[in-house]
C-alpha cells in the first residue's frame, strides 16, 4: 500500500519557489509553469496537509508558521532529491555498491582469497566479517549481511537462496601405536 504524504517533490518545489519569491507569477515564470497551475498546486498542497502554508492577506505573500516549518523541511528534501538524481546520473551500476559477507572462521582460510577475488570483480566496496554461524544467520536475517557462508542452512527460512560451495571431508587421526580396525567408529570410542 502506497503512503500518502500529502505532497510530492514537484509540489514541494512549487511551494518553495513561491515561498522564496512571495509571488505566484514570479514562481510560475521561474518554473516554466502557468500562474494558475502554481496556484492550483499550492491550493492542493494546503488542502492535502490540511493547513494554510501562505498568508495571502499581505503582499508579498509570507509563510505561516506551518509554512516556515514545511519550507525548511522542503529544502532538505529537495536538496537530497537533487543529490540522488545526480548520483544516479553519474553512478556506475555495472557493479554492486557494497556487499557485506559473513563467514565462519574455519571457512575463511579455505575460500577466503577466492571469495574476495570474485567479489572484487563485481563490487565497488565490500566488507567481510568472520565469527560463529549463528551470528551470521542473525546478521543475514536482520539485513546486516548480504551473503553468509555457514554450516547453518537456515532451513526455517524458505525465502533464502542456498548454494553448496564446499564439502568438507572428515579425517580420523590415530596414534601410530593403534592396532585395532578403523572400520567401526563406535568401537573406536571405547
C-alpha positions in Angstrom: 0.0 0.0 0.0 1.5 3.3 -1.0 1.9 6.0 1.6 0.0 9.3 1.1 2.3 12.0 2.3 0.1 14.9 1.2 2.9 16.2 -1.1 5.3 15.1 -3.8 8.6 16.6 -4.8 7.1 18.8 -7.5 4.6 20.3 -5.2 7.4 21.0 -2.7 9.4 22.6 -5.4 6.5 24.9 -6.4 5.8 25.7 -2.8 9.5 26.5 -2.1 9.7 28.8 -5.2 6.5 30.7 -4.1 7.9 31.0 -0.6 11.2 32.4 -1.9 9.6 34.9 -4.3 6.5 35.7 -2.4 4.7 35.8 -5.7 2.9 33.1 -7.7 3.6 34.8 -11.1 7.3 35.0 -10.5 7.4 31.4 -9.3 5.5 30.4 -12.4 8.0 32.2 -14.7 11.0 30.6 -12.9 9.5 27.1 -13.1 8.1 27.4 -16.7 4.5 26.9 -15.5 1.4 29.0 -15.6 0.3 31.1 -12.7 -2.9 29.1 -12.4 -1.1 25.8 -12.2 1.1 27.3 -9.5 -2.0 28.5 -7.6 -3.7 25.1 -8.0 -0.6 23.2 -6.9 -0.3 25.4 -3.8 -4.0 25.0 -3.0 -3.8 21.2 -3.4 -0.8 21.1 -1.1 -2.5 23.1 1.6 -5.7 21.0 1.2 -3.7 17.7 1.4 -1.8 18.9 4.5 -5.0 20.5 6.0 -3.2 23.7 6.9 -2.5 27.1 5.4 1.1 27.5 4.3 1.0 31.0 2.9 -0.6 34.2 4.3 -2.2 35.7 1.2 -3.5 38.8 3.0 -0.1 40.5 2.7 2.0 41.4 -0.3 4.4 39.8 -1.0 2.8 36.7 0.5 4.5 35.4 3.6 4.8 32.0 5.1 2.6 30.9 8.0 4.3 29.1 10.9 3.4 25.8 9.3 4.6 27.1 6.0 8.0 28.0 7.6 8.3 24.5 9.0 7.4 22.9 5.7 9.8 25.2 3.8 12.7 24.2 6.0 11.9 20.5 5.5 11.2 21.0 1.8 14.7 22.5 1.3 16.3 19.4 2.9 14.1 17.0 0.9 14.7 18.9 -2.4 18.5 19.0 -1.8 18.5 15.3 -1.1 16.4 14.6 -4.2 18.8 16.6 -6.3 21.8 14.7 -4.8 20.1 11.4 -5.5 19.4 12.4 -9.1 23.0 13.4 -9.7 24.3 10.2 -8.1 22.0 8.1 -10.3 23.1 10.1 -13.4 26.8 9.6 -12.7 26.9 6.2 -11.0 28.3 3.1 -12.5 25.6 0.4 -11.9 27.6 -2.3 -13.7 28.9 -3.1 -10.2 27.2 -3.6 -6.9 27.8 -0.7 -4.5 28.6 -2.5 -1.2 28.4 -6.2 -0.4 28.7 -7.4 3.2 29.8 -11.0 3.6 30.0 -13.0 6.8 31.7 -16.4 7.1 32.7 -18.9 9.6 36.4 -18.6 10.7 37.3 -22.1 9.6 36.0 -21.5 6.1 37.8 -18.2 5.7 41.2 -19.9 5.2 39.7 -22.4 2.7 37.7 -20.0 0.5 38.5 -16.5 1.7 41.0 -15.4 -1.0 39.0 -16.9 -3.9 35.8 -15.3 -2.5 37.4 -11.9 -2.1 38.9 -12.1 -5.6 35.4 -12.9 -7.1 33.7 -10.1 -5.0 36.3 -7.5 -6.0 35.4 -8.0 -9.7 31.7 -7.3 -9.1 31.5 -4.6 -6.4 32.8 -1.2 -5.7 33.1 -1.8 -2.0 32.9 -4.8 0.2 33.4 -6.0 3.8 34.0 -9.4 5.3 33.4 -10.5 8.9 34.1 -13.8 10.5 32.7 -15.5 13.5 30.2 -18.1 14.6 27.4 -19.4 12.3 24.5 -18.3 14.5 25.8 -14.7 14.5 25.9 -14.8 10.7 22.4 -16.2 10.3 21.1 -13.4 12.5 23.1 -10.8 10.5 21.6 -12.1 7.2 18.0 -12.1 8.6 18.4 -8.6 10.0 20.0 -7.4 6.7 23.3 -6.6 8.3 24.9 -9.1 5.9 24.2 -9.8 2.2 25.9 -13.2 1.9 26.8 -15.7 4.6 29.0 -18.8 4.2 27.9 -21.0 7.0 27.3 -24.5 8.2 23.8 -23.4 9.2 21.5 -23.6 6.1 18.7 -21.6 8.0 16.2 -24.1 6.8 13.4 -22.5 8.7 13.5 -19.5 6.2 12.3 -20.7 2.8 12.8 -17.3 1.1 16.6 -17.7 1.0 18.8 -18.9 -1.8 21.4 -21.5 -0.9 24.3 -22.9 -2.8 26.6 -25.7 -1.7 30.1 -24.4 -2.2 32.3 -27.0 -0.3 32.1 -30.4 1.1 34.5 -31.0 4.0 35.9 -34.4 4.4 36.4 -35.7 7.9 39.8 -37.2 8.7 40.4 -39.6 11.5 43.8 -39.3 13.1 45.0 -42.1 15.3 48.3 -42.6 17.0 50.8 -44.9 15.2 50.5 -47.3 18.1 46.8 -48.0 17.5 46.4 -51.7 16.5 42.6 -52.1 16.0 40.3 -51.8 13.0 39.2 -48.4 11.9 36.0 -49.5 10.1 33.8 -49.3 13.1 33.7 -45.8 14.7 31.6 -46.9 17.7 34.4 -49.4 18.6 36.9 -46.6 18.5 35.0 -44.7 21.1 35.7 -47.5 23.7 
